[in-house]
Amino acid sequence: NAGVTQTPKFQVLKTGQSMTLQCAQDMNHNSMYWYRQDPGMGLRLIYYSASEGTTDKGEVPNGYNVSRLNKREFSLRLESAAPSQTSVYFCASMSGWARRSYNSPLHFGNGTRLTVT
Amino acid sequence: SQQGEEDPQALSIQEGENATMNCSYKTSINNLQWYRQNSGRGLVHLILIRSNEREKHSGRLRVTLDTSKKSSSLLITASRAADTASYFCATDTGAQKLVFGQGTRLTINP
């Protein structure tokens, strides 16, 4: 039981390049999330998916797109990377339904450390 | 400003001492959660306390919630070196998002 798996662990991009961050969970969870973590800023929600087939914007969605490929997988795409997107990206999942409440804990992956030069 | 704000930002204590971290928030909540993050790792859920609860325990952890003051505290008793980590509170305001604070960096000195 791996929990939440994120790939890659590290990535360096040049400004303007694109990439997709992958996330998969094996806990049969309904909701999945993408957060970014910056020093002094805590975690900020980029996008979330309350269930397979649905996605919603979070606090900082600009410059990102997401795909809920199936119940297990939720990917985050940067179409044209910018230095401001240098951050640590975390994927998380939850068994409950995000549009109702957060009565169960979030399970996090170990993050992707992205540097955009 | 953040919905949840932890205090202090950093805390350094000796092994065996108790550590107390506080979280203040601005709007009413359904529940409040505490997470731990070890260096270079993802967040790990510690405890969830609902708005109608005042105190919860889990092993060496004790969480209190005072909805009238819009604040929560996390107490770690008999601290160990392995407790060195960052601790985050997160609030469910019913707005379809769980909002995290900026965290408290806890260092346990041997």
Interface residues (C-beta under 8 A of the other chain):
Chain A: V4 Y35 G40 M41 G42 L43 R44 L45 Y48 A50 D56 G58 E59 F90 A92 A98 R99 S101 Y102 N103 S104 P105 L106 H107 F108 G109 N110 G111
Chain B: Q2 G4 N30 N31 Q33 Y35 G40 R41 G42 L43 V44 H45 L48 F88 A90 D92 G94 Q96 K97 L98 V99 F100 G101 Q102 G103
